[in-house]
Amino acid sequence: SVSGSQQAPQTPPASAASLSFSPAARQGASQASQAAEEHRSLEAAVRQAIQIFRYAASKDAFEAFYKKDLARRLLLHRSISNDAELFAVQLLREECGGAYTSGMEGMFKDIDISKSLATTFAASKAGRAR
């Protein structure tokens, strides 16, 4: 430390840009009547986050932060909608190409496979219990 003073940790720009996607993916209301309006506002928030992403100097660092945050949201079911998450990944794909988002898209496939296997397992377990 310099002169005994403590400095607050700084968030790298790529991490800050990644976090701008996160609140947009998590927010939402529980009432169905507000769903259409929330979808529009969510879409606008994701598009705004893409604008921030364009200015990120290190796209690779952003990718690492975003993949970590996306994985956490998907695994802990903290995203309001997989469709919203897929929309964000789709915009990133349009911006950077398929190689950039292939890992993110793979997470969605893995979640779908996991749900399918869990359903099959539960059905087979219920069949044996009879």
N, CA, C and O atoms as a GROMACS GRO file, in nm:
protein
  520
    1SER      N    1   0.083  -0.118   0.000
    1SER     CA    2   0.000   0.000   0.000
    1SER      C    3   0.087   0.124   0.000
    1SER      O    4   0.196   0.124   0.057
    2VAL      N    5   0.039   0.226  -0.062
    2VAL     CA    6   0.112   0.351  -0.073
    2VAL      C    7   0.072   0.440   0.041
    2VAL      O    8  -0.046   0.471   0.057
    3SER      N    9   0.169   0.484   0.122
    3SER     CA   10   0.146   0.573   0.236
    3SER      C   11   0.043   0.517   0.333
    3SER      O   12  -0.025   0.594   0.402
    4GLY      N   13   0.030   0.387   0.339
    4GLY     CA   14  -0.061   0.324   0.433
    4GLY      C   15  -0.208   0.339   0.397
    4GLY      O   16  -0.294   0.293   0.472
    5SER      N   17  -0.239   0.402   0.286
    5SER     CA   18  -0.379   0.417   0.248
    5SER      C   19  -0.426   0.294   0.171
    5SER      O   20  -0.348   0.230   0.101
    6GLN      N   21  -0.553   0.263   0.186
    6GLN     CA   22  -0.608   0.149   0.116
    6GLN      C   23  -0.685   0.198  -0.005
    6GLN      O   24  -0.759   0.296   0.002
    7GLN      N   25  -0.666   0.128  -0.116
    7GLN     CA   26  -0.738   0.163  -0.236
    7GLN      C   27  -0.849   0.061  -0.258
    7GLN      O   28  -0.831  -0.058  -0.233
    8ALA      N   29  -0.962   0.110  -0.306
    8ALA     CA   30  -1.073   0.020  -0.336
    8ALA      C   31  -1.038  -0.061  -0.460
    8ALA      O   32  -0.980  -0.008  -0.555
    9PRO      N   33  -1.073  -0.190  -0.460
    9PRO     CA   34  -1.045  -0.271  -0.578
    9PRO      C   35  -1.122  -0.216  -0.698
    9PRO      O   36  -1.237  -0.173  -0.686
   10GLN      N   37  -1.057  -0.219  -0.812
   10GLN     CA   38  -1.119  -0.169  -0.933
   10GLN      C   39  -1.174  -0.285  -1.014
   10GLN      O   40  -1.110  -0.390  -1.026
   11THR      N   41  -1.292  -0.265  -1.070
   11THR     CA   42  -1.352  -0.366  -1.156
   11THR      C   43  -1.303  -0.341  -1.297
   11THR      O   44  -1.320  -0.230  -1.349
   12PRO      N   45  -1.243  -0.440  -1.361
   12PRO     CA   46  -1.198  -0.421  -1.498
   12PRO      C   47  -1.317  -0.388  -1.588
   12PRO      O   48  -1.428  -0.434  -1.563
   13PRO      N   49  -1.294  -0.306  -1.693
   13PRO     CA   50  -1.404  -0.270  -1.782
   13PRO      C   51  -1.478  -0.391  -1.840
   13PRO      O   52  -1.600  -0.388  -1.855
   14ALA      N   53  -1.405  -0.498  -1.871
   14ALA     CA   54  -1.471  -0.617  -1.926
   14ALA      C   55  -1.567  -0.678  -1.825
   14ALA      O   56  -1.674  -0.726  -1.861
   15SER      N   57  -1.528  -0.678  -1.699
   15SER     CA   58  -1.615  -0.732  -1.595
   15SER      C   59  -1.738  -0.644  -1.577
   15SER      O   60  -1.849  -0.694  -1.560
   16ALA      N   61  -1.718  -0.512  -1.581
   16ALA     CA   62  -1.831  -0.420  -1.568
   16ALA      C   63  -1.929  -0.437  -1.684
   16ALA      O   64  -2.050  -0.436  -1.663
   17ALA      N   65  -1.877  -0.454  -1.804
   17ALA     CA   66  -1.964  -0.475  -1.919
   17ALA      C   67  -2.040  -0.606  -1.905
   17ALA      O   68  -2.158  -0.614  -1.939
   18SER      N   69  -1.973  -0.708  -1.855
   18SER     CA   70  -2.038  -0.838  -1.835
   18SER      C   71  -2.150  -0.825  -1.732
   18SER      O   72  -2.257  -0.882  -1.750
   19LEU      N   73  -2.124  -0.752  -1.627
   19LEU     CA   74  -2.225  -0.734  -1.523
   19LEU      C   75  -2.345  -0.655  -1.573
   19LEU      O   76  -2.454  -0.667  -1.518
   20SER      N   77  -2.326  -0.573  -1.677
   20SER     CA   78  -2.440  -0.498  -1.730
   20SER      C   79  -2.541  -0.591  -1.795
   20SER      O   80  -2.658  -0.555  -1.807
   21PHE      N   81  -2.498  -0.709  -1.839
   21PHE     CA   82  -2.591  -0.809  -1.893
   21PHE      C   83  -2.667  -0.876  -1.779
   21PHE      O   84  -2.785  -0.908  -1.794
   22SER      N   85  -2.601  -0.899  -1.668
   22SER     CA   86  -2.657  -0.976  -1.559
   22SER      C   87  -2.785  -0.918  -1.500
   22SER      O   88  -2.884  -0.990  -1.490
   23PRO      N   89  -2.788  -0.790  -1.460
   23PRO     CA   90  -2.914  -0.739  -1.404
   23PRO      C   91  -3.027  -0.744  -1.505
   23PRO      O   92  -3.142  -0.767  -1.469
   24ALA      N   93  -2.996  -0.721  -1.631
   24ALA     CA   94  -3.099  -0.726  -1.735
   24ALA      C   95  -3.158  -0.866  -1.743
   24ALA      O   96  -3.278  -0.881  -1.768
   25ALA      N   97  -3.077  -0.967  -1.724
   25ALA     CA   98  -3.126  -1.104  -1.733
   25ALA      C   99  -3.201  -1.146  -1.607
   25ALA      O  100  -3.282  -1.239  -1.613
   26ARG      N  101  -3.176  -1.080  -1.495
   26ARG     CA  102  -3.239  -1.121  -1.370
   26ARG      C  103  -3.366  -1.046  -1.336
   26ARG      O  104  -3.450  -1.097  -1.262
   27GLN      N  105  -3.381  -0.924  -1.389
   27GLN     CA  106  -3.496  -0.846  -1.345
   27GLN      C  107  -3.625  -0.895  -1.410
   27GLN      O  108  -3.624  -0.964  -1.512
   28GLY      N  109  -3.733  -0.859  -1.350
   28GLY     CA  110  -3.862  -0.899  -1.404
   28GLY      C  111  -3.967  -0.900  -1.296
   28GLY      O  112  -3.935  -0.897  -1.177
   29ALA      N  113  -4.092  -0.904  -1.336
   29ALA     CA  114  -4.201  -0.907  -1.239
   29ALA      C  115  -4.269  -1.042  -1.245
   29ALA      O  116  -4.253  -1.118  -1.340
   30SER      N  117  -4.346  -1.069  -1.142
   30SER     CA  118  -4.411  -1.199  -1.133
   30SER      C  119  -4.548  -1.202  -1.201
   30SER      O  120  -4.606  -1.309  -1.215
   31GLN      N  121  -4.600  -1.088  -1.241
   31GLN     CA  122  -4.735  -1.086  -1.299
   31GLN      C  123  -4.727  -1.099  -1.450
   31GLN      O  124  -4.649  -1.031  -1.517
   32ALA      N  125  -4.811  -1.188  -1.503
   32ALA     CA  126  -4.811  -1.216  -1.647
   32ALA      C  127  -4.856  -1.096  -1.730
   32ALA      O  128  -4.814  -1.082  -1.845
   33SER      N  129  -4.938  -1.009  -1.674
   33SER     CA  130  -4.989  -0.894  -1.750
   33SER      C  131  -4.878  -0.797  -1.787
   33SER      O  132  -4.892  -0.720  -1.882
   34GLN      N  133  -4.769  -0.799  -1.713
   34GLN     CA  134  -4.657  -0.710  -1.740
   34GLN      C  135  -4.551  -0.775  -1.826
   34GLN      O  136  -4.447  -0.714  -1.852
   35ALA      N  137  -4.574  -0.896  -1.869
   35ALA     CA  138  -4.470  -0.973  -1.940
   35ALA      C  139  -4.427  -0.907  -2.070
   35ALA      O  140  -4.307  -0.901  -2.098
   36ALA      N  141  -4.520  -0.859  -2.148
   36ALA     CA  142  -4.485  -0.799  -2.278
   36ALA      C  143  -4.401  -0.673  -2.258
   36ALA      O  144  -4.302  -0.653  -2.328
   37GLU      N  145  -4.440  -0.590  -2.165
   37GLU     CA  146  -4.365  -0.467  -2.138
   37GLU      C  147  -4.226  -0.500  -2.084
   37GLU      O  148  -4.127  -0.437  -2.122
   38GLU      N  149  -4.219  -0.598  -1.998
   38GLU     CA  150  -4.090  -0.638  -1.944
   38GLU      C  151  -4.000  -0.698  -2.051
   38GLU      O  152  -3.879  -0.677  -2.050
   39HIS      N  153  -4.060  -0.772  -2.145
   39HIS     CA  154  -3.982  -0.828  -2.254
   39HIS      C  155  -3.920  -0.716  -2.337
   39HIS      O  156  -3.803  -0.724  -2.375
   40ARG      N  157  -3.996  -0.612  -2.364
   40ARG     CA  158  -3.944  -0.499  -2.440
   40ARG      C  159  -3.834  -0.427  -2.364
   40ARG      O  160  -3.731  -0.391  -2.421
   41SER      N  161  -3.854  -0.406  -2.234
   41SER     CA  162  -3.752  -0.337  -2.155
   41SER      C  163  -3.628  -0.424  -2.138
   41SER      O  164  -3.516  -0.374  -2.137
   42LEU      N  165  -3.648  -0.554  -2.125
   42LEU     CA  166  -3.535  -0.646  -2.115
   42LEU      C  167  -3.454  -0.646  -2.244
   42LEU      O  168  -3.331  -0.644  -2.242
   43GLU      N  169  -3.525  -0.649  -2.356
   43GLU     CA  170  -3.459  -0.646  -2.487
   43GLU      C  171  -3.380  -0.516  -2.503
   43GLU      O  172  -3.268  -0.517  -2.554
   44ALA      N  173  -3.438  -0.404  -2.460
   44ALA     CA  174  -3.369  -0.275  -2.468
   44ALA      C  175  -3.245  -0.274  -2.379
   44ALA      O  176  -3.141  -0.220  -2.417
   45ALA      N  177  -3.255  -0.334  -2.260
   45ALA     CA  178  -3.141  -0.339  -2.169
   45ALA      C  179  -3.028  -0.424  -2.228
   45ALA      O  180  -2.911  -0.388  -2.215
   46VAL      N  181  -3.063  -0.534  -2.292
   46VAL     CA  182  -2.961  -0.620  -2.354
   46VAL      C  183  -2.895  -0.547  -2.471
   46VAL      O  184  -2.774  -0.554  -2.488
   47ARG      N  185  -2.975  -0.477  -2.550
   47ARG     CA  186  -2.918  -0.400  -2.661
   47ARG      C  187  -2.826  -0.289  -2.611
   47ARG      O  188  -2.722  -0.261  -2.672
   48GLN      N  189  -2.862  -0.227  -2.499
   48GLN     CA  190  -2.776  -0.125  -2.439
   48GLN      C  191  -2.646  -0.187  -2.389
   48GLN      O  192  -2.539  -0.128  -2.404
   49ALA      N  193  -2.656  -0.306  -2.331
   49ALA     CA  194  -2.536  -0.376  -2.285
   49ALA      C  195  -2.445  -0.410  -2.402
   49ALA      O  196  -2.322  -0.407  -2.388
   50ILE      N  197  -2.503  -0.443  -2.517
   50ILE     CA  198  -2.423  -0.470  -2.638
   50ILE      C  199  -2.348  -0.343  -2.679
   50ILE      O  200  -2.232  -0.351  -2.721
   51GLN      N  201  -2.412  -0.228  -2.666
   51GLN     CA  202  -2.344  -0.102  -2.697
   51GLN      C  203  -2.222  -0.083  -2.607
   51GLN      O  204  -2.117  -0.040  -2.654
   52ILE      N  205  -2.236  -0.115  -2.479
   52ILE     CA  206  -2.123  -0.106  -2.386
   52ILE      C  207  -2.016  -0.207  -2.426
   52ILE      O  208  -1.896  -0.176  -2.423
   53PHE      N  209  -2.059  -0.326  -2.462
   53PHE     CA  210  -1.966  -0.433  -2.501
   53PHE      C  211  -1.878  -0.388  -2.618
   53PHE      O  212  -1.759  -0.422  -2.622
   54ARG      N  213  -1.934  -0.314  -2.710
   54ARG     CA  214  -1.858  -0.270  -2.828
   54ARG      C  215  -1.736  -0.188  -2.789
   54ARG      O  216  -1.637  -0.184  -2.863
   55TYR      N  217  -1.741  -0.122  -2.674
   55TYR     CA  218  -1.630  -0.038  -2.630
   55TYR      C  219  -1.531  -0.112  -2.540
   55TYR      O  220  -1.428  -0.056  -2.502
   56ALA      N  221  -1.562  -0.235  -2.506
   56ALA     CA  222  -1.470  -0.313  -2.422
   56ALA      C  223  -1.343  -0.342  -2.501
   56ALA      O  224  -1.348  -0.393  -2.613
   57ALA      N  225  -1.231  -0.310  -2.441
   57ALA     CA  226  -1.102  -0.330  -2.509
   57ALA      C  227  -1.067  -0.478  -2.519
   57ALA      O  228  -1.012  -0.523  -2.620
   58SER      N  229  -1.100  -0.553  -2.416
   58SER     CA  230  -1.064  -0.694  -2.413
   58SER      C  231  -1.189  -0.780  -2.424
   58SER      O  232  -1.255  -0.809  -2.324
   59LYS      N  233  -1.221  -0.821  -2.545
   59LYS     CA  234  -1.339  -0.905  -2.567
   59LYS      C  235  -1.321  -1.042  -2.501
   59LYS      O  236  -1.418  -1.102  -2.456
   60ASP      N  237  -1.198  -1.090  -2.495
   60ASP     CA  238  -1.172  -1.220  -2.431
   60ASP      C  239  -1.198  -1.215  -2.281
   60ASP      O  240  -1.254  -1.308  -2.224
   61ALA      N  241  -1.158  -1.106  -2.218
   61ALA     CA  242  -1.184  -1.092  -2.074
   61ALA      C  243  -1.334  -1.082  -2.049
   61ALA      O  244  -1.386  -1.142  -1.955
   62PHE      N  245  -1.405  -1.007  -2.134
   62PHE     CA  246  -1.550  -0.999  -2.122
   62PHE      C  247  -1.611  -1.137  -2.133
   62PHE      O  248  -1.698  -1.174  -2.054
   63GLU      N  249  -1.565  -1.215  -2.233
   63GLU     CA  250  -1.618  -1.349  -2.254
   63GLU      C  251  -1.602  -1.434  -2.129
   63GLU      O  252  -1.695  -1.505  -2.089
   64ALA      N  253  -1.485  -1.428  -2.067
   64ALA     CA  254  -1.460  -1.508  -1.947
   64ALA      C  255  -1.556  -1.469  -1.834
   64ALA      O  256  -1.615  -1.555  -1.769
   65PHE      N  257  -1.570  -1.339  -1.810
   65PHE     CA  258  -1.661  -1.292  -1.704
   65PHE      C  259  -1.805  -1.329  -1.736
   65PHE      O  260  -1.879  -1.376  -1.650
   66TYR      N  261  -1.845  -1.307  -1.861
   66TYR     CA  262  -1.984  -1.332  -1.899
   66TYR      C  263  -2.018  -1.481  -1.890
   66TYR      O  264  -2.125  -1.518  -1.842
   67LYS      N  265  -1.926  -1.566  -1.937
   67LYS     CA  266  -1.952  -1.711  -1.930
   67LYS      C  267  -1.966  -1.756  -1.786
   67LYS      O  268  -2.052  -1.839  -1.755
   68LYS      N  269  -1.883  -1.702  -1.697
   68LYS     CA  270  -1.891  -1.739  -1.555
   68LYS      C  271  -2.026  -1.695  -1.497
   68LYS      O  272  -2.092  -1.771  -1.427
   69ASP      N  273  -2.065  -1.571  -1.527
   69ASP     CA  274  -2.193  -1.520  -1.476
   69ASP      C  275  -2.311  -1.595  -1.536
   69ASP      O  276  -2.408  -1.625  -1.465
   70LEU      N  277  -2.305  -1.624  -1.665
   70LEU     CA  278  -2.413  -1.698  -1.732
   70LEU      C  279  -2.426  -1.838  -1.671
   70LEU      O  280  -2.537  -1.883  -1.642
   71ALA      N  281  -2.314  -1.905  -1.651
   71ALA     CA  282  -2.318  -2.039  -1.591
   71ALA      C  283  -2.382  -2.034  -1.453
   71ALA      O  284  -2.463  -2.120  -1.418
   72ARG      N  285  -2.345  -1.935  -1.374
   72ARG     CA  286  -2.402  -1.922  -1.240
   72ARG      C  287  -2.553  -1.899  -1.247
   72ARG      O  288  -2.629  -1.962  -1.174
   73ARG      N  289  -2.596  -1.810  -1.336
   73ARG     CA  290  -2.741  -1.784  -1.349
   73ARG      C  291  -2.816  -1.907  -1.395
   73ARG      O  292  -2.924  -1.936  -1.344
   74LEU      N  293  -2.760  -1.980  -1.491
   74LEU     CA  294  -2.829  -2.099  -1.542
   74LEU      C  295  -2.834  -2.210  -1.438
   74LEU      O  296  -2.939  -2.272  -1.419
   75LEU      N  297  -2.724  -2.236  -1.370
   75LEU     CA  298  -2.719  -2.345  -1.273
   75LEU      C  299  -2.801  -2.318  -1.148
   75LEU      O  300  -2.859  -2.410  -1.090
   76LEU      N  301  -2.805  -2.191  -1.107
   76LEU     CA  302  -2.878  -2.157  -0.985
   76LEU      C  303  -3.020  -2.108  -1.013
   76LEU      O  304  -3.092  -2.065  -0.923
   77HIS      N  305  -3.061  -2.116  -1.141
   77HIS     CA  306  -3.195  -2.075  -1.183
   77HIS      C  307  -3.226  -1.932  -1.141
   77HIS      O  308  -3.335  -1.903  -1.091
   78ARG      N  309  -3.131  -1.842  -1.162
   78ARG     CA  310  -3.149  -1.701  -1.124
   78ARG      C  311  -3.185  -1.613  -1.242
   78ARG      O  312  -3.200  -1.491  -1.226
   79SER      N  313  -3.198  -1.670  -1.357
   79SER     CA  314  -3.238  -1.594  -1.474
   79SER      C  315  -3.389  -1.600  -1.486
   79SER      O  316  -3.450  -1.704  -1.461
   80ILE      N  317  -3.450  -1.489  -1.524
   80ILE     CA  318  -3.596  -1.490  -1.535
   80ILE      C  319  -3.641  -1.566  -1.657
   80ILE      O  320  -3.754  -1.614  -1.663
   81SER      N  321  -3.551  -1.578  -1.757
   81SER     CA  322  -3.592  -1.642  -1.880
   81SER      C  323  -3.471  -1.690  -1.959
   81SER      O  324  -3.377  -1.615  -1.983
   82ASN      N  325  -3.476  -1.816  -1.998
   82ASN     CA  326  -3.370  -1.866  -2.087
   82ASN      C  327  -3.378  -1.798  -2.222
   82ASN      O  328  -3.277  -1.782  -2.291
   83ASP      N  329  -3.499  -1.757  -2.261
   83ASP     CA  330  -3.515  -1.685  -2.388
   83ASP      C  331  -3.438  -1.553  -2.385
   83ASP      O  332  -3.376  -1.515  -2.485
   84ALA      N  333  -3.442  -1.484  -2.273
   84ALA     CA  334  -3.368  -1.359  -2.260
   84ALA      C  335  -3.218  -1.384  -2.267
   84ALA      O  336  -3.144  -1.310  -2.332
   85GLU      N  337  -3.175  -1.490  -2.200
   85GLU     CA  338  -3.032  -1.525  -2.204
   85GLU      C  339  -2.990  -1.562  -2.347
   85GLU      O  340  -2.884  -1.520  -2.394
   86LEU      N  341  -3.075  -1.639  -2.415
   86LEU     CA  342  -3.044  -1.677  -2.553
   86LEU      C  343  -3.042  -1.555  -2.644
   86LEU      O  344  -2.961  -1.549  -2.737
   87PHE      N  345  -3.130  -1.459  -2.620
   87PHE     CA  346  -3.132  -1.337  -2.698
   87PHE      C  347  -2.999  -1.262  -2.684
   87PHE      O  348  -2.942  -1.215  -2.782
   88ALA      N  349  -2.949  -1.252  -2.561
   88ALA     CA  350  -2.821  -1.185  -2.537
   88ALA      C  351  -2.708  -1.258  -2.609
   88ALA      O  352  -2.622  -1.196  -2.671
   89VAL      N  353  -2.708  -1.390  -2.601
   89VAL     CA  354  -2.604  -1.469  -2.669
   89VAL      C  355  -2.616  -1.453  -2.820
   89VAL      O  356  -2.515  -1.447  -2.890
   90GLN      N  357  -2.738  -1.447  -2.870
   90GLN     CA  358  -2.759  -1.427  -3.013
   90GLN      C  359  -2.701  -1.294  -3.059
   90GLN      O  360  -2.638  -1.286  -3.164
   91LEU      N  361  -2.723  -1.188  -2.981
   91LEU     CA  362  -2.667  -1.058  -3.016
   91LEU      C  363  -2.514  -1.061  -3.012
   91LEU      O  364  -2.448  -1.000  -3.095
   92LEU      N  365  -2.460  -1.131  -2.914
   92LEU     CA  366  -2.314  -1.145  -2.907
   92LEU      C  367  -2.263  -1.222  -3.028
   92LEU      O  368  -2.157  -1.192  -3.082
   93ARG      N  369  -2.339  -1.322  -3.070
   93ARG     CA  370  -2.301  -1.402  -3.188
   93ARG      C  371  -2.298  -1.314  -3.313
   93ARG      O  372  -2.206  -1.323  -3.394
   94GLU      N  373  -2.400  -1.229  -3.328
   94GLU     CA  374  -2.404  -1.138  -3.442
   94GLU      C  375  -2.288  -1.040  -3.438
   94GLU      O  376  -2.234  -1.001  -3.542
   95GLU      N  377  -2.249  -0.999  -3.318
   95GLU     CA  378  -2.142  -0.901  -3.301
   95GLU      C  379  -2.003  -0.962  -3.322
   95GLU      O  380  -1.916  -0.899  -3.382
   96CYS      N  381  -1.982  -1.085  -3.272
   96CYS     CA  382  -1.847  -1.142  -3.269
   96CYS      C  383  -1.829  -1.273  -3.345
   96CYS      O  384  -1.716  -1.315  -3.369
   97GLY      N  385  -1.938  -1.338  -3.383
   97GLY     CA  386  -1.927  -1.463  -3.456
   97GLY      C  387  -1.954  -1.584  -3.370
   97GLY      O  388  -1.959  -1.577  -3.247
   98GLY      N  389  -1.972  -1.696  -3.438
   98GLY     CA  390  -2.009  -1.821  -3.372
   98GLY      C  391  -1.902  -1.880  -3.283
   98GLY      O  392  -1.933  -1.942  -3.182
   99ALA      N  393  -1.776  -1.862  -3.319
   99ALA     CA  394  -1.669  -1.917  -3.237
   99ALA      C  395  -1.666  -1.852  -3.098
   99ALA      O  396  -1.633  -1.916  -2.999
  100TYR      N  397  -1.703  -1.725  -3.093
  100TYR     CA  398  -1.703  -1.651  -2.967
  100TYR      C  399  -1.811  -1.702  -2.873
  100TYR      O  400  -1.790  -1.708  -2.752
  101THR      N  401  -1.926  -1.739  -2.928
  101THR     CA  402  -2.039  -1.777  -2.843
  101THR      C  403  -2.063  -1.927  -2.834
  101THR      O  404  -2.158  -1.970  -2.769
  102SER      N  405  -1.980  -2.008  -2.898
  102SER     CA  406  -2.007  -2.152  -2.900
  102SER      C  407  -2.010  -2.212  -2.759
  102SER      O  408  -2.092  -2.299  -2.732
  103GLY      N  409  -1.923  -2.168  -2.672
  103GLY     CA  410  -1.924  -2.219  -2.534
  103GLY      C  411  -2.050  -2.181  -2.459
  103GLY      O  412  -2.104  -2.260  -2.382
  104MET      N  413  -2.095  -2.058  -2.483
  104MET     CA  414  -2.218  -2.011  -2.417
  104MET      C  415  -2.338  -2.090  -2.468
  104MET      O  416  -2.424  -2.130  -2.389
  105GLU      N  417  -2.343  -2.112  -2.598
  105GLU     CA  418  -2.453  -2.190  -2.655
  105GLU      C  419  -2.449  -2.334  -2.605
  105GLU      O  420  -2.553  -2.397  -2.587
  106GLY      N  421  -2.329  -2.385  -2.584
  106GLY     CA  422  -2.313  -2.520  -2.531
  106GLY      C  423  -2.372  -2.533  -2.391
  106GLY      O  424  -2.421  -2.640  -2.355
  107MET      N  425  -2.367  -2.424  -2.312
  107MET     CA  426  -2.425  -2.428  -2.178
  107MET      C  427  -2.576  -2.455  -2.186
  107MET      O  428  -2.630  -2.530  -2.105
  108PHE      N  429  -2.643  -2.392  -2.282
  108PHE     CA  430  -2.787  -2.413  -2.296
  108PHE      C  431  -2.817  -2.556  -2.338
  108PHE      O  432  -2.914  -2.616  -2.290
  109LYS      N  433  -2.736  -2.612  -2.426
  109LYS     CA  434  -2.754  -2.751  -2.468
  109LYS      C  435  -2.731  -2.844  -2.349
  109LYS      O  436  -2.805  -2.940  -2.331
  110ASP      N  437  -2.630  -2.815  -2.269
  110ASP     CA  438  -2.602  -2.897  -2.151
  110ASP      C  439  -2.717  -2.892  -2.051
  110ASP      O  440  -2.753  -2.994  -1.992
  111ILE      N  441  -2.775  -2.775  -2.031
  111ILE     CA  442  -2.890  -2.762  -1.940
  111ILE      C  443  -3.007  -2.844  -1.992
  111ILE      O  444  -3.074  -2.913  -1.915
  112ASP      N  445  -3.034  -2.836  -2.123
  112ASP     CA  446  -3.144  -2.912  -2.182
  112ASP      C  447  -3.121  -3.063  -2.168
  112ASP      O  448  -3.213  -3.137  -2.135
  113ILE      N  449  -2.998  -3.108  -2.192
  113ILE     CA  450  -2.965  -3.250  -2.178
  113ILE      C  451  -2.982  -3.294  -2.033
  113ILE      O  452  -3.035  -3.402  -2.006
  114SER      N  453  -2.937  -3.210  -1.941
  114SER     CA  454  -2.949  -3.242  -1.799
  114SER      C  455  -3.096  -3.255  -1.757
  114SER      O  456  -3.132  -3.347  -1.684
  115LYS      N  457  -3.180  -3.162  -1.804
  115LYS     CA  458  -3.324  -3.171  -1.772
  115LYS      C  459  -3.385  -3.298  -1.828
  115LYS      O  460  -3.464  -3.364  -1.761
  116SER      N  461  -3.347  -3.333  -1.950
  116SER     CA  462  -3.400  -3.453  -2.015
  116SER      C  463  -3.357  -3.578  -1.940
  116SER      O  464  -3.438  -3.668  -1.916
  117LEU      N  465  -3.230  -3.584  -1.902
  117LEU     CA  466  -3.182  -3.700  -1.827
  117LEU      C  467  -3.248  -3.712  -1.690
  117LEU      O  468  -3.280  -3.822  -1.645
  118ALA      N  469  -3.268  -3.598  -1.624
  118ALA     CA  470  -3.333  -3.600  -1.493
  118ALA      C  471  -3.477  -3.648  -1.505
  118ALA      O  472  -3.524  -3.724  -1.420
  119THR      N  473  -3.546  -3.604  -1.610
  119THR     CA  474  -3.684  -3.648  -1.632
  119THR      C  475  -3.689  -3.798  -1.660
  119THR      O  476  -3.773  -3.870  -1.605
  120THR      N  477  -3.598  -3.846  -1.745
  120THR     CA  478  -3.592  -3.988  -1.777
  120THR      C  479  -3.561  -4.070  -1.653
  120THR      O  480  -3.621  -4.175  -1.631
  121PHE      N  481  -3.467  -4.023  -1.573
  121PHE     CA  482  -3.430  -4.093  -1.451
  121PHE      C  483  -3.547  -4.100  -1.354
  121PHE      O  484  -3.576  -4.204  -1.296
  122ALA      N  485  -3.616  -3.985  -1.336
  122ALA     CA  486  -3.730  -3.982  -1.245
  122ALA      C  487  -3.841  -4.077  -1.292
  122ALA      O  488  -3.905  -4.143  -1.212
  123ALA      N  489  -3.861  -4.081  -1.424
  123ALA     CA  490  -3.963  -4.171  -1.478
  123ALA      C  491  -3.924  -4.317  -1.458
  123ALA      O  492  -4.010  -4.400  -1.424
  124SER      N  493  -3.798  -4.350  -1.478
  124SER     CA  494  -3.754  -4.489  -1.460
  124SER      C  495  -3.757  -4.528  -1.312
  124SER      O  496  -3.788  -4.642  -1.279
  125LYS      N  497  -3.725  -4.435  -1.225
  125LYS     CA  498  -3.729  -4.461  -1.082
  125LYS      C  499  -3.873  -4.482  -1.035
  125LYS      O  500  -3.899  -4.567  -0.950
  126ALA      N  501  -3.966  -4.404  -1.090
  126ALA     CA  502  -4.108  -4.418  -1.056
  126ALA      C  503  -4.162  -4.551  -1.109
  126ALA      O  504  -4.247  -4.613  -1.045
  127GLY      N  505  -4.112  -4.595  -1.227
  127GLY     CA  506  -4.154  -4.722  -1.285
  127GLY      C  507  -4.109  -4.840  -1.202
  127GLY      O  508  -4.180  -4.940  -1.194
  128ARG      N  509  -3.992  -4.830  -1.142
  128ARG     CA  510  -3.940  -4.938  -1.057
  128ARG      C  511  -4.011  -4.945  -0.924
  128ARG      O  512  -4.021  -5.052  -0.863
  129ALA      N  513  -4.061  -4.830  -0.878
  129ALA     CA  514  -4.126  -4.827  -0.747
  129ALA      C  515  -4.264  -4.894  -0.750
  129ALA      O  516  -4.319  -4.924  -0.645
  130ARG      N  517  -4.317  -4.917  -0.865
  130ARG     CA  518  -4.450  -4.978  -0.875
  130ARG      C  519  -4.448  -5.120  -0.844
  130ARG      O  520  -4.552  -5.186  -0.849
   0.00000   0.00000   0.00000
